[in-house]
Amino acid sequence: MNSQIMLLLPLFPLNIVAFPHEDLNLKIFEPRYKQLINECIEQNSTFGIPSYFNNKLQGYGTEMTVTQLVRTYPNGEMDIRTKGLRIFRIIDFHNPVEGKLYAGGEISYVNHEEISEEISHELLNLVEKFYLTINTPVNYLSSTHQPFSFRIAHKIGLSLEEEYKLLITKTEQERQKMLIVHLEKIIPIMQNIEKTKARIALNGHFKETDFLNF
């Protein structure tokens, strides 16, 4: 696996998993991150969002670029739009960076395979079945720049830990297999929940009963 070293990428740890090519809206209010984002805007530079969960900074994250400063508030807070670029691994973490309020780290970029548009028919069928079960239409085929696994990762009930595992899995084929396993497990659970909700809704109402032939 090839890698490229970048010294001191500014880091914005969050309790989320950001994916390459994902559009992410952020509200910036802490002084350290106001400083970080202002510098990124002024210098046209990037920052990283490493995942933070289970009281621990995880070793991987996604490099982000600010695509739009939507609004600046009188107290310096900001609403910004960002986009994910590429995955990185933290080699050395500095908190804070010398002379700055924010953290940073020496990183190496993780070269995943080229973006694949190939979607497993089995996975696509399971995704459609999942949304039919929860009766929630979602447009998950709109992006042509993002691997399908990353495109739907936030939309099929994965835990934060499962999303992170997806982020660091190297090939699209492996990631789609992981999602198939997840959906095969969760869809029956969701179907039972919907049946339970239907039974609860009927409670207290006149019900037509089936004739049982003993």
N, C-alpha and C positions, 0 to 999 in steps of 0.2 A: 504494500500500500504506500503510495507516494504521499508526502506531506510537505507543507511549507510553513516555516516558522514566521510568525509575526510577533514582534516584541510589544508587549503591553497593550493588548486590546482592552479598552474600557469595558467593564462588566456591570450588568444590571441584573443580579439574581432575582428570579421570581418563582413563585409557587405554581408554575405552569410549564408546559413543554411547548416551545415554539418550533415550527417546522420550516424547512426551506420553502420559499415561494409563498409562504402564508402571509396574508395581510392581517396586521394586528394593530388595533387601536389602543393607545395607552394614555392615562392621565398622569402627568408628572407633577408631584407636589413636594417631595422631600428635597431639601437643599442640595444634597450630594447628587441627586439625579437631575435636578434643574441645571446644575453645573455641567454634568456629563452631556445632556442633550443640547444645551446651548453651544458647547464646544463642537459637537457633531454637526450641528447646523452651520456654524460659522466656518468650520474647516472642511465641510463636505466629507466627513469621515464616518466610520461605522462603529458600532458597539456590539457587545455580545449579551445574549440572554441565556445564562446557564440555569438549569433547573435546580430548585431548592425544595426538598421535601424530606420528611422524617428527620427534621432538625439537622440536615446535612446538605452542604453544597455538593451537587453531583459533578462528575468529571467532564461531562459533555454539554454542549449548548449549541445555539444557532446564532450566527452573525446576522445583525440587522442593520438596515439603513432607514433613515427618516425620509419618508416620501412626501410628507405634508405637515406643516405646522398649522393646525386647524384653528386654534384659538389660544391667545395668551391672556391671562387674568392679571388684574392689578397687583396681586401679591407675587407674581412671577410664575405661578402654576401654568401648566400648558396641557392642551389636548393635542396629541400628535398621531399621525398614521405612520406605520412602519411596515417593512416587508422583509421576510426572511431571505437570506442569501445562501449560506452554506454552513455545514456542521463543523464544529471545532472540538478539540480536546484540550483541556486545561493542563499545561505542563507545570506552571508555577503560579500560585495565587498570591496577590498582594492586596491587603486591606488595611488602610487605604493605599492608593498609589502615592508615592512621595510627592508632596506639594499639592495634592488634590484631596477633595472630600470623598470621592468615589473609589471603588475597588477596581482592580484590573488584573490581567494575567498574561503570561507568555503562553501562546497557544500554538497548536498545529492543526491545520485543516484536514478534515477526514474526507477523502475522495470516494464517495459512493459511485456506483455505476451510472452511466448516462441515464437520463430520465426515460423511463419506459412507459409507453401508452398502452401496453398490453394489459388487459384486465381479465382475470380469471372469471369465466362464466359462472362457476360455482359461487365465487365471492359476490359477484354482481347480483345473482339470484337471492343470496342470503341477505344482502343489504336491502333489496326491494321488499323482501319478506319482513325484515325488521321494521321498516317504516310503515308497512301495512298493519303490522301488529299494534304499533303505538299510534296509528292513525295521524301521522305527522308528515306531511310532504316536505322534502328537503331537496334542494337542487345541488347534487353532488357531482354533476358531470360538466360543470361550467368551465373549470380551469383546464387549459391545455399545457400548462407549464409545470404542473406538480404531479409527482407520482400518485397514483390512485390511493395507495395506502395512507399517504400523508394527507390527502384531500379529505378523507372521511374519518380520520383518526379521532377528531374532536366530536364526532357526530354519531357514534355507535356505542356509547356507554363504557368506554375504556376507563380504567382507573389512571391516575397520574403515573403510577409506576409502570403500567402497561404501555402508556403513551411514550414514556421514556425508553422503555425496552425497544419499542418500534423505531424511535429516533436513531438508536445506535446499531440497529440491524442493517447490514450492509447492502443486501440486494432486495429489489422489489418483489421477487418471487418468494423469498423468505418472509417478507413482511405480509404479503397477501395470505400466505399459509397461516401465519399467526392470527390474522383477522378472521379467517374461516373457522379456526378452532374456537375463538372467542364468540362468534355469532352462533355457532352450533350449540354452545353452552347457554348463551343468554336468551335466545329466542324462545325456547320452551318456558323459561322462567317468566318472561314478559307475557306470553300467552296465558299462563296460569293466573298472572296478576289481573289481566283483562277479564278472564272468566270470573274471578273472585269479585271484581268491581261490578260485573253484570249481575251476579247473584245478590250482592248487597243492594243494588238499585231496585231489585224486585222485591226485597223484603218489605212485607206489609201490604203488597199489592195482590190482587187476585191473579193466580197463575193457572195456566192450562197444563194439566198433568198428563203424562203419557200413560197409555194403557199397558200394564205389565202382564204378560201372559206366563203365569207360573205353571 
